[in-house]
Amino acid sequence: MCGSVDYAICLHDSNSKVDLPIKILDVFACHVPVVAYKYSEAIREVISENQNGFLFENENEMYEIILKILKR
């Protein structure tokens, strides 16, 4: 199923701000980039901007990223 999408969107947040969303790794296994909420610096351990995904901090940033993706 993951392999049939162009991008995945992850809205994961964490109370501790240190755990990582395992679903992102599942999506990466299908070679699908991720647009993810940057809830802490820990998310940078799995997402490298413009390489395997994009990070956003608010709805405006997410909107801009999605527009950029759709224009490709």
ABEGO torsion letter per residue (X at the ends): XAAABABBBBABBBAAGABBBAAAAAAAAAGBBBBBBBABAAAAAABBBGAAEBBBABAAAAAAAAAAAAAX
